[in-house]
Amino acid sequence: MLRRAAGTLMQHEDATQLTQRVRETVDAIYRSHSRHVFATLIRLLGDFDVAEEALHDAFRAALEQWPRDGVPANPRAWLISTGRFKAIDGIRRRARFEPLPDDVEERLAAGAADEPDGEGVEDDRLRLIFTCCHPALPPDAQVALTLREVCGLTTEEIARAFLTAAPTLAQRIVRAKAKIRDTRIPYHVPSPAELPDRMDSVLRVIYLIFNEGYSASSGGSLTRADLSAEAIRLGRLLIELLPEPEALGLLALMLLQESRRAARSSPVGDLILLADQDRALWNRDDIAEGSALVERALSLPRFGPYTLQAAIAAVHANAPDAAATNWAEIAGLYDVLLRADPSPVVELNRAVAVAMRDGPLPGLALIDAILTRGDLADYYLAHSARADLYRRLGRTAEARAAYQHAHSLTRQEPERRFLERRLRELRG
């Protein structure tokens, strides 16, 4: 009897361990594939909320069935099929009590013939981006909806990026989804004739996705590699559809910035500034591809802000060391960028370039002018840049106050630790 009890206990432990392993697998698949599954479910089901419910039903089913049946060979296809069938069951149950839209059965029948895990340029996530960026939606709603539905950012993360209250942003997203549903905005990549007019919002969305991955808005990690990689993938798909100069410029900019990822933080996750990075860690393939794309974009008419930012990044990327950086060229490119795309952030970046070219005092005067106007008052990088110029001038008390102000504004742990390190150095 003791042997039988021990055997039963071992079987229970094995089952518990198997369940835990499957749960970890499901969690990993959710992180890496849930937005792909969601985008395809929207195409098959034609409704954001129905697709969201189907997504969660599919993952709940995976947690119940995979410990018993094993993880399928193609988990993403399994999740799409399971989510779709569960949604259809729910729709048909509701049809007993309320009328369905006229086209719902036709749409479900059409979806049944689709390959659930198909790839190619007609990518479901790209379709979803163009749907979220439809001109019938306000520009801020386009960006917010895409970051929420395509990338899976939380409402709080997006609200911080927009410097907007989370409840306000949530209402914006709800209204945008209702507009898509009520006006039956189509879920497809626009025709070649429509594409140019739809590009600005799409480029902006992709760049915001990349920026959240390149410098996470909050949390313990400096970057989110999954978002950066997804933005670059979407950028590649976009230039296959429409190789316009700004699409080329955006992809170049993302590749050149991404090339520095391995050198931007220490093994323990601390921030390393550009001037202090080990350039041997920079990805030379990304730099070569990005530089070639910049040259290609600059050779075409109608290039714009993304191409100019990429040109600035290329100057940094191709300098053999920090001392060899051509700050005069960078400051000149910022002059052009400021005329093409005037904004306080571009002004701030230009001020830093001027300080590197001409010395701290001219740069500090430019930053003070920006802050005196009230622009960037809550932007920690403006106060951090100001603090660094005070530090270089030996004005320790003013540097310390500016670093403390910057520290109070950032929510990202590596940035907070960097600013704390600067403050300790100044106290020393």
N, C-alpha and C positions, 0 to 999 in steps of 0.2 A: 504493500500500500504506500509505503514511504517512497519507493521508486516511482510508482505511478504519479504521486503528487509532485515529485521533483520534475518528472517529464512534462506534466501539465503546466507547471510554472515556467519551464524553459520554453515551451511552445508559446505561452502568453508573452514572455519577454521577446521572443523572436517576432511575434506579430506586432508588438508595440514598436520594436526597432524598425520593422518594415514600414509600418504606418508613418513613423517619423521620417524615414528616408524619402518616402513618396511625398510627404508634405513639403519637405525641403525641395524636391524636384519640381513640384507644382509651383512653389513660391518662385523658384528660379525662372520657370517658364512664364509665369505671370509678369515678372520684371522685364523679361527679354521679348516676349511675344504678345502680350495682352493687347497692345494698341494695334498690332497687325490684325489680330483676330477681330477686334472691335471694328476696324475699318471695313473688313470684308463683310461682317454681319450687317453693317449699315447698308452696304451695297445690296445684300440679299434681302434685307427686311425693310429698307426704305424709311427707317425712323430711328432717331438718336436714342430715345428713351427705351424703345423696344430692344434695340441692339445692346444697350447698356445692361438691361435686365437679362438678356440672353447670355451675355458675356459672363455675368456672375453665376447664372445657373449652370453654365458649362464648367466653370472651375469648381463649383460645389460638387457637380457630378464626378469630376476627376478625383476629388478627394475621397469620394465614396467608393468609386469603382476601381481605380488604379491599384490600391493595395490588394484587391481581390483578383483582378484580371491582368495586372501588369501594365506598365507604361507603354502606350502604343508606339509603333515605329515612327509615326509622324504625329507628334502631339498637337501641333497647330491645326492640321487638317481635322483631327478628331474633335478638337474644341470647337472649330467652326461648324462642323456637321452637327455636333451635339447641341450647341447653342441655337442653331437654326431650327432643328426639329423641336426643341423645347419651346421656342418662340411660336412656331406654327401651332403647336398644341394649345398654347395659351391664347393665341389669337382666335382659334376655332372654338375654344371654350367660351370666350367672351362674346363670340358671334351669336351664341344662343340667347343672349340677353340684350345685346345692343347691335345696331347696324354697323357694318364695316365699310370703309371707303370702297368705292366702285372698283378701284384697280388693285385691291390687295391680293385677291386670288390670282390674278394675272401675274402680279409681281412675284408671288411665292412660287408659282409654276415656272416662271422664267428662271428664278434662282436655283431651282432644283437641277437644271441642266448644267450649271456652272461648275467648273473645277474649283474646289474650295481652297486650294493652296497654290493657285496659279501665280506666276511671276511675270515680269516684263515691264516695258515702259508704261503701259496702262496699269500702273501700280495702284492698289486700293488706297494706300495712304496718300498718294499724290492726288487721286480723285477727291479724297476727303478734304485735303488742303484747299483745292480749288472751290469746293462746295462751301467751306467755311469762309473763304475769301470772296464770296460772291458780292458784286457791287451793290446789291440790294441791302446789304448789311452795313451798318456804320463801321468805319475803319477800326476803331478800338475794339468793337465787338468781333470783327473778323480775326484780329490777332488773339484776343482772349479766348475765343471759341476754339481756335486751332491749337493753341497751347494746351488747353484743357482736354480736348477730345482726341487730337492726333498724338500728342506727346504725353498725356497723362499727368501733367503738372497739377498740383493742388490749387484750389482757388486762392489760398493764402500765398503761395509762391508767386502766382501771376499778379496778385494784388500788390505785392511788394515791388515787382518789376514795374508796375504802372503807377506806383505811389498812390494807390487807391484803396479805399476801405474794402475789406473782403466782402461784406454783404452787398455793397454797391456793385462789385464786379460779378458776384453770383447772379444778381438780377439781370445784369447785362447778358450773361451767358444764357440764362433761361429765355430771355426775350429773343435772342438770336436763334436759338433752336426752334422756338415757336414760329418765327418768321420763315425759317426754312421749311418747316412742315406745312404751315398754312398756305404759303405761296407756291409750294411744290417746286422749290429750287432744285434743279436737276443735279444728280450725283454723277458727274462725269468730268473728264478733262475737256476744257473748251476746244472748239475747232481752231485751226490755225488763224483764221480771221479774227477770232475773239481773243486769242492769247495775249497779244501785246497790251491791251487795255487792262488785263487782269494781272499783269506781272508785278506791279509795284507792291501790292499788298502781299503777294506770295513771297517775294524776295524779303520783305520786312519780317514776315512770320518765320521764314527759315533762319534768318539772321538772329532773331530773338531766341529761337530754339538753340542755335549754336552758342549764343552768349550765355544762356543758362547752363549749358554744359561746360563752357570754357571757364566761367567764373560763377559758381553756384551762388544763388542769392542768399542762402543761409545754410546752416548746418556744419557738420564736422569736417567735411571734405571740401577742398578747394575747387574741385572740378567734378563733372558728371560725364564720364567718357561715353556713356550710352547715348546721351543727347547730342553730344558733338558728332559722334559717328553717324547718327541718324540724320542730322542736318546736312552733313557732307554727302551722304547717300542721296538725299532728296535734291541737293544741289546738282549732283551728277545726272539724276533723272531729268531735271529741269533743262539742262543744256542739251540733252538729247532731244527734248521736245522743241526747244527754242533757243538756239545759241546766240542770244542777244548779248551785247557788250556787258551790261550790268549783271546778267546771269553768270557770265564768265568771270567778271570781276568779283562777284560774291563768292563763287567757289574758290577762286584764287585766294581771297582774303581768309576764308575759313581754313584752307590747307596751310597757309603760311603761319597763321596763329596756332593751329593744331600741331605744327612741326615742333613747337617748343614744349609740348606737354610734359615730357619726361624730365625736363630740366627746371620746371616751374615750382617744384616742391621738393623738400628733403625726404629722406626715407621715412621720417616720422611725421610727414605731412605739413611741415612748416613752409611758408611762402618764401620763395627766392626771387628777388627782383631781376629784371631783364639784364641789368649791368653785371650782376653777380652770377649769372647762370653758366653752367658748363656747356659750352657750345658743341662739344663733342657728342653730347646727348641729343642734339637737335636732329630731327628726321630729315636727312638730305633728299630723300625721294619726294617728300611733301614740298620741300623748298623748291626743288627743280620744277615740279609740276606747277606749283603755284606761280613761280616766276614766269614760266612760259605762258600761262594763262593771262597774267598781267600784260605781257607784251602783246599778246593776241588781242586783248580787249582794248588796249590803248591805240592799236592800229586801226580800230573801227570807229566810225562816227557815233555820236550819241552816248559815249561812255559817261559815267556819272560818279556819285559819291562812293559806291562800293569799289569801283575800279581805283579811285584815288586812294582810298584807305588801303587797298591791296598794294598799291605802289609804295606807300609808306612802309607797310609791313615787309615788302621785298627789300627795301633799303636796309632795314634792321637785319633781316635774315641773311643777307649776302655780305654783311660786314664781318671780317675775320675775327674781330674782338670788339668789345664795347668802345675802346678808345678810338677805333677806326671808323665809328659810325659817322656818316655824313649828315650832321645836324643841319647844315645850311640847306641841303636838298630836302630834308624832312620838313623844315620850317617853310620852305617855298611851296611844297606840296600842300601843307596845311593852309597856306594863304589861298591857294586855288580851291581847296575843299570848303573853306569858310565862305567863299563866294558862291559855290555850287549848292551848298547845303548848310546854311547858317544855323548854328545852334550853340547854346552855352557849353555843351560837352566838347564840341569841336574847338570852341574858343579856349577851353581849359587845356586840351591837348596841344594846341598851338602855343599856349603860354609856356608849357613845359619844354617844348622844342626850342622856343626863343631863349629860355633860361639856359638850356644846354649849349646853345650857339653863342649867346651874348653875355651870359652870366646871370646869377640869381636875381639881382635887383630888377632888371627889366621884366623878367618873368613874374616876379612877385607883384609888381605894379599891375600887370595884366590880370592876375588872379584876384587881387584885391578889388579891381574894378568890377569883375564878374560878381563877386560876393556882395559888394556894396549895392549893386542893382537888385539884390535879392534872389538872383539866379543861383541854383545849385546849393542853396543854404542847407539842405538836408542830404547832400551828396557827399559821402564820406571821402571820396577820392579828391575832391576839391580841397578839403581841409588837410588831408594827408599830404598833397602836393605842396600846399602852402607851408605846412610844418617842415617839410624837407628843405625848402628854400631858406626858411628861417634858420634851420640847423646848419646849412652850408655857410650862412652869413655869420654864424656864431651867436645868434640872438636866442639864447637857450630858453629863457622864460617864455618867449612868444612861441618858440617851437614846441615846448612842452604843452602849452595851452591848446595849440592847434592839434597836436597828436591826441590829446585827451578828448577833444571835441570829435575828431574822426572816430576814435574808439567807441564813443557813445552812439555813433550812427550805424556801425556795421554789425551785421548779425552772423557773419561767417567766422567760424572759429580760427582758421589759419590766419586770416587778416587781423583778427583781434590779437592773436599771439604775436604777430609781427609788430603791431603798434605798441604792445606792451614791452617788447624787446627794445624798441626805439626809446620808449620812455625810461627804461632802466639805464640805457646807455647815457641818456641826457642827465639823469640823476647822478650817475657815476662821474 
